[in-house]
Amino acid sequence: METLEFVIYPDGRVQEKVTGIVGASCAEVTAAIEAQLGQVLTHEQTSEYFATKMHQSGVVNTQTTFSDW
């Protein structure tokens, strides 16, 4: 499940936490929000940022040979 969590501090700072999005695509998801919030001071990537998506293909390559026996 993809979630965005925001903590707004009394001094106006906003902490944003993204979970459930694998890879750098989280930056695409949050770009518009960050543009509206103002200046971004820091980014801290989680292990999900550095993970790679697993793609499972339904294609199987087979090779059949026949013997003259």
N, CA, C and O atoms as CSV, one atom per row, in Angstrom:
chain,resi,resn,atom,element,x,y,z
A,1,MET,N,N,0.840,-1.170,0.000
A,1,MET,CA,C,0.000,0.000,0.000
A,1,MET,C,C,0.894,1.244,0.000
A,1,MET,O,O,1.840,1.335,0.782
A,2,GLU,N,N,0.597,2.169,-0.854
A,2,GLU,CA,C,1.345,3.423,-0.945
A,2,GLU,C,C,0.748,4.435,0.022
A,2,GLU,O,O,-0.463,4.660,0.025
A,3,THR,N,N,1.601,5.046,0.844
A,3,THR,CA,C,1.108,6.053,1.785
A,3,THR,C,C,2.038,7.256,1.816
A,3,THR,O,O,3.253,7.126,1.666
A,4,LEU,N,N,1.452,8.416,2.010
A,4,LEU,CA,C,2.177,9.662,2.244
A,4,LEU,C,C,1.759,10.151,3.617
A,4,LEU,O,O,0.570,10.268,3.911
A,5,GLU,N,N,2.739,10.433,4.453
A,5,GLU,CA,C,2.464,10.916,5.807
A,5,GLU,C,C,3.121,12.274,5.971
A,5,GLU,O,O,4.284,12.455,5.610
A,6,PHE,N,N,2.379,13.229,6.518
A,6,PHE,CA,C,2.899,14.579,6.731
A,6,PHE,C,C,2.805,14.934,8.210
A,6,PHE,O,O,1.778,14.711,8.851
A,7,VAL,N,N,3.891,15.487,8.740
A,7,VAL,CA,C,3.897,16.019,10.097
A,7,VAL,C,C,4.177,17.510,9.963
A,7,VAL,O,O,5.201,17.913,9.411
A,8,ILE,N,N,3.263,18.318,10.470
A,8,ILE,CA,C,3.412,19.777,10.396
A,8,ILE,C,C,3.751,20.279,11.796
A,8,ILE,O,O,2.968,20.113,12.731
A,9,TYR,N,N,4.913,20.888,11.929
A,9,TYR,CA,C,5.402,21.380,13.213
A,9,TYR,C,C,4.906,22.795,13.459
A,9,TYR,O,O,4.559,23.497,12.509
A,10,PRO,N,N,4.864,23.233,14.725
A,10,PRO,CA,C,4.385,24.586,15.056
A,10,PRO,C,C,5.167,25.709,14.366
A,10,PRO,O,O,4.623,26.784,14.115
A,11,ASP,N,N,6.450,25.455,14.061
A,11,ASP,CA,C,7.243,26.504,13.406
A,11,ASP,C,C,7.060,26.517,11.890
A,11,ASP,O,O,7.729,27.286,11.200
A,12,GLY,N,N,6.159,25.673,11.355
A,12,GLY,CA,C,5.856,25.678,9.924
A,12,GLY,C,C,6.578,24.614,9.120
A,12,GLY,O,O,6.250,24.389,7.955
A,13,ARG,N,N,7.555,23.957,9.723
A,13,ARG,CA,C,8.247,22.888,9.004
A,13,ARG,C,C,7.289,21.736,8.736
A,13,ARG,O,O,6.391,21.461,9.532
A,14,VAL,N,N,7.490,21.067,7.607
A,14,VAL,CA,C,6.674,19.912,7.250
A,14,VAL,C,C,7.606,18.737,6.990
A,14,VAL,O,O,8.552,18.840,6.208
A,15,GLN,N,N,7.330,17.628,7.651
A,15,GLN,CA,C,8.085,16.400,7.413
A,15,GLN,C,C,7.181,15.474,6.612
A,15,GLN,O,O,6.030,15.234,6.976
A,16,GLU,N,N,7.721,14.963,5.523
A,16,GLU,CA,C,6.956,14.103,4.625
A,16,GLU,C,C,7.603,12.722,4.633
A,16,GLU,O,O,8.824,12.608,4.519
A,17,LYS,N,N,6.796,11.679,4.766
A,17,LYS,CA,C,7.310,10.313,4.743
A,17,LYS,C,C,6.500,9.510,3.732
A,17,LYS,O,O,5.272,9.467,3.792
A,18,VAL,N,N,7.207,8.877,2.806
A,18,VAL,CA,C,6.579,8.083,1.761
A,18,VAL,C,C,6.908,6.617,2.016
A,18,VAL,O,O,8.072,6.265,2.209
A,19,THR,N,N,5.901,5.773,2.018
A,19,THR,CA,C,6.124,4.334,2.156
A,19,THR,C,C,5.324,3.588,1.097
A,19,THR,O,O,4.287,4.059,0.628
A,20,GLY,N,N,5.826,2.422,0.735
A,20,GLY,CA,C,5.119,1.575,-0.212
A,20,GLY,C,C,5.418,1.856,-1.663
A,20,GLY,O,O,4.823,1.232,-2.541
A,21,ILE,N,N,6.317,2.771,-1.943
A,21,ILE,CA,C,6.703,3.069,-3.329
A,21,ILE,C,C,8.157,2.658,-3.494
A,21,ILE,O,O,9.038,3.164,-2.799
A,22,VAL,N,N,8.402,1.738,-4.418
A,22,VAL,CA,C,9.742,1.207,-4.611
A,22,VAL,C,C,10.469,2.016,-5.677
A,22,VAL,O,O,9.902,2.328,-6.724
A,23,GLY,N,N,11.724,2.352,-5.406
A,23,GLY,CA,C,12.551,3.065,-6.375
A,23,GLY,C,C,12.361,4.568,-6.314
A,23,GLY,O,O,11.725,5.102,-5.405
A,24,ALA,N,N,12.926,5.228,-7.300
A,24,ALA,CA,C,12.936,6.690,-7.332
A,24,ALA,C,C,11.602,7.295,-7.757
A,24,ALA,O,O,11.473,8.519,-7.792
A,25,SER,N,N,10.615,6.475,-8.078
A,25,SER,CA,C,9.330,7.025,-8.511
A,25,SER,C,C,8.622,7.795,-7.400
A,25,SER,O,O,7.684,8.544,-7.671
A,26,CYS,N,N,9.060,7.619,-6.151
A,26,CYS,CA,C,8.450,8.395,-5.062
A,26,CYS,C,C,8.700,9.886,-5.263
A,26,CYS,O,O,7.877,10.710,-4.867
A,27,ALA,N,N,9.827,10.238,-5.874
A,27,ALA,CA,C,10.120,11.650,-6.141
A,27,ALA,C,C,9.109,12.231,-7.127
A,27,ALA,O,O,8.738,13.399,-7.014
A,28,GLU,N,N,8.665,11.434,-8.085
A,28,GLU,CA,C,7.658,11.883,-9.044
A,28,GLU,C,C,6.314,12.096,-8.351
A,28,GLU,O,O,5.583,13.035,-8.666
A,29,VAL,N,N,6.001,11.218,-7.408
A,29,VAL,CA,C,4.729,11.301,-6.693
A,29,VAL,C,C,4.677,12.552,-5.828
A,29,VAL,O,O,3.629,13.190,-5.730
A,30,THR,N,N,5.783,12.910,-5.206
A,30,THR,CA,C,5.791,14.012,-4.242
A,30,THR,C,C,6.217,15.358,-4.833
A,30,THR,O,O,6.129,16.373,-4.143
A,31,ALA,N,N,6.664,15.397,-6.055
A,31,ALA,CA,C,7.200,16.633,-6.650
A,31,ALA,C,C,6.186,17.780,-6.618
A,31,ALA,O,O,6.534,18.896,-6.231
A,32,ALA,N,N,4.959,17.525,-7.013
A,32,ALA,CA,C,3.953,18.586,-7.054
A,32,ALA,C,C,3.624,19.089,-5.656
A,32,ALA,O,O,3.424,20.287,-5.454
A,33,ILE,N,N,3.567,18.178,-4.693
A,33,ILE,CA,C,3.272,18.574,-3.314
A,33,ILE,C,C,4.406,19.427,-2.761
A,33,ILE,O,O,4.167,20.463,-2.141
A,34,GLU,N,N,5.626,18.992,-2.987
A,34,GLU,CA,C,6.786,19.738,-2.486
A,34,GLU,C,C,6.877,21.114,-3.117
A,34,GLU,O,O,7.289,22.071,-2.460
A,35,ALA,N,N,6.497,21.227,-4.384
A,35,ALA,CA,C,6.521,22.531,-5.051
A,35,ALA,C,C,5.548,23.499,-4.388
A,35,ALA,O,O,5.826,24.696,-4.305
A,36,GLN,N,N,4.413,22.995,-3.916
A,36,GLN,CA,C,3.424,23.844,-3.265
A,36,GLN,C,C,3.798,24.172,-1.822
A,36,GLN,O,O,3.432,25.230,-1.310
A,37,LEU,N,N,4.533,23.262,-1.159
A,37,LEU,CA,C,4.889,23.478,0.240
A,37,LEU,C,C,5.982,24.526,0.410
A,37,LEU,O,O,6.005,25.248,1.407
A,38,GLY,N,N,6.879,24.611,-0.552
A,38,GLY,CA,C,7.961,25.588,-0.439
A,38,GLY,C,C,9.322,24.936,-0.536
A,38,GLY,O,O,9.470,23.877,-1.146
A,39,GLN,N,N,10.304,25.559,0.057
A,39,GLN,CA,C,11.691,25.126,-0.044
A,39,GLN,C,C,11.907,23.791,0.679
A,39,GLN,O,O,11.529,23.624,1.839
A,40,VAL,N,N,12.522,22.853,-0.037
A,40,VAL,CA,C,12.869,21.562,0.556
A,40,VAL,C,C,14.278,21.692,1.125
A,40,VAL,O,O,15.216,22.034,0.405
A,41,LEU,N,N,14.418,21.422,2.407
A,41,LEU,CA,C,15.726,21.550,3.051
A,41,LEU,C,C,16.561,20.278,2.912
A,41,LEU,O,O,17.758,20.352,2.634
A,42,THR,N,N,15.951,19.134,3.101
A,42,THR,CA,C,16.696,17.869,3.003
A,42,THR,C,C,15.807,16.773,2.442
A,42,THR,O,O,14.581,16.818,2.546
A,43,HIS,N,N,16.461,15.788,1.846
A,43,HIS,CA,C,15.819,14.549,1.422
A,43,HIS,C,C,16.570,13.406,2.092
A,43,HIS,O,O,17.800,13.407,2.125
A,44,GLU,N,N,15.857,12.458,2.613
A,44,GLU,CA,C,16.490,11.286,3.223
A,44,GLU,C,C,15.819,10.048,2.624
A,44,GLU,O,O,14.655,9.766,2.908
A,45,GLN,N,N,16.555,9.321,1.804
A,45,GLN,CA,C,15.995,8.157,1.145
A,45,GLN,C,C,15.958,6.957,2.102
A,45,GLN,O,O,16.842,6.777,2.940
A,46,THR,N,N,14.909,6.148,1.947
A,46,THR,CA,C,14.771,4.932,2.737
A,46,THR,C,C,15.278,3.745,1.914
A,46,THR,O,O,15.680,3.906,0.762
A,47,SER,N,N,15.256,2.582,2.503
A,47,SER,CA,C,15.700,1.387,1.780
A,47,SER,C,C,14.795,1.096,0.589
A,47,SER,O,O,15.247,0.509,-0.393
A,48,GLU,N,N,13.523,1.493,0.656
A,48,GLU,CA,C,12.616,1.290,-0.479
A,48,GLU,C,C,13.072,2.083,-1.701
A,48,GLU,O,O,12.856,1.656,-2.835
A,49,TYR,N,N,13.694,3.223,-1.478
A,49,TYR,CA,C,14.190,4.050,-2.578
A,49,TYR,C,C,15.249,3.300,-3.386
A,49,TYR,O,O,15.291,3.396,-4.612
A,50,PHE,N,N,16.091,2.564,-2.694
A,50,PHE,CA,C,17.197,1.871,-3.338
A,50,PHE,C,C,16.829,0.473,-3.823
A,50,PHE,O,O,17.627,-0.179,-4.497
A,51,ALA,N,N,15.640,0.012,-3.489
A,51,ALA,CA,C,15.191,-1.307,-3.930
A,51,ALA,C,C,14.813,-1.256,-5.405
A,51,ALA,O,O,14.538,-0.187,-5.952
A,52,THR,N,N,14.803,-2.390,-6.023
A,52,THR,CA,C,14.396,-2.476,-7.423
A,52,THR,C,C,13.110,-3.271,-7.511
A,52,THR,O,O,12.879,-4.194,-6.730
A,53,LYS,N,N,12.286,-2.908,-8.456
A,53,LYS,CA,C,11.034,-3.616,-8.657
A,53,LYS,C,C,11.331,-4.967,-9.295
A,53,LYS,O,O,12.187,-5.086,-10.172
A,54,MET,N,N,10.619,-5.959,-8.844
A,54,MET,CA,C,10.749,-7.292,-9.412
A,54,MET,C,C,9.691,-7.454,-10.497
A,54,MET,O,O,8.496,-7.311,-10.237
A,55,HIS,N,N,10.131,-7.747,-11.694
A,55,HIS,CA,C,9.211,-7.990,-12.807
A,55,HIS,C,C,9.263,-9.473,-13.136
A,55,HIS,O,O,10.335,-10.036,-13.357
A,56,GLN,N,N,8.111,-10.088,-13.166
A,56,GLN,CA,C,8.044,-11.502,-13.499
A,56,GLN,C,C,7.441,-11.621,-14.880
A,56,GLN,O,O,6.346,-11.123,-15.144
A,57,SER,N,N,8.159,-12.279,-15.741
A,57,SER,CA,C,7.714,-12.425,-17.112
A,57,SER,C,C,7.037,-13.778,-17.282
A,57,SER,O,O,7.446,-14.762,-16.666
A,58,GLY,N,N,6.017,-13.828,-18.105
A,58,GLY,CA,C,5.328,-15.080,-18.386
A,58,GLY,C,C,5.915,-15.795,-19.587
A,58,GLY,O,O,5.377,-16.813,-20.024
A,59,VAL,N,N,7.003,-15.284,-20.124
A,59,VAL,CA,C,7.621,-15.871,-21.309
A,59,VAL,C,C,8.672,-16.884,-20.878
A,59,VAL,O,O,9.531,-16.599,-20.043
A,60,VAL,N,N,8.587,-18.064,-21.463
A,60,VAL,CA,C,9.552,-19.119,-21.170
A,60,VAL,C,C,10.205,-19.518,-22.481
A,60,VAL,O,O,9.516,-19.832,-23.452
A,61,ASN,N,N,11.513,-19.509,-22.511
A,61,ASN,CA,C,12.242,-19.931,-23.697
A,61,ASN,C,C,12.567,-21.417,-23.571
A,61,ASN,O,O,13.158,-21.852,-22.583
A,62,THR,N,N,12.182,-22.171,-24.562
A,62,THR,CA,C,12.486,-23.600,-24.553
A,62,THR,C,C,13.168,-23.976,-25.855
A,62,THR,O,O,12.991,-23.324,-26.884
A,63,GLN,N,N,13.932,-25.018,-25.787
A,63,GLN,CA,C,14.606,-25.514,-26.983
A,63,GLN,C,C,14.423,-27.029,-26.995
A,63,GLN,O,O,14.753,-27.712,-26.026
A,64,THR,N,N,13.901,-27.536,-28.084
A,64,THR,CA,C,13.666,-28.965,-28.191
A,64,THR,C,C,14.581,-29.525,-29.270
A,64,THR,O,O,14.666,-28.989,-30.375
A,65,THR,N,N,15.251,-30.590,-28.935
A,65,THR,CA,C,16.087,-31.276,-29.909
A,65,THR,C,C,15.625,-32.719,-30.007
A,65,THR,O,O,15.151,-33.296,-29.029
A,66,PHE,N,N,15.763,-33.288,-31.172
A,66,PHE,CA,C,15.365,-34.670,-31.388
A,66,PHE,C,C,16.594,-35.514,-31.676
A,66,PHE,O,O,17.533,-35.075,-32.342
A,67,SER,N,N,16.568,-36.677,-31.185
A,67,SER,CA,C,17.680,-37.598,-31.367
A,67,SER,C,C,17.355,-38.595,-32.477
A,67,SER,O,O,16.189,-38.918,-32.705
A,68,ASP,N,N,18.379,-39.077,-33.160
A,68,ASP,CA,C,18.195,-40.081,-34.222
A,68,ASP,C,C,18.273,-41.496,-33.664
A,68,ASP,O,O,18.405,-42.435,-34.449
A,69,TRP,N,N,18.202,-41.688,-32.415
A,69,TRP,CA,C,18.332,-43.016,-31.816
A,69,TRP,C,C,17.215,-43.873,-32.244
A,69,TRP,O,O,17.142,-45.036,-31.847
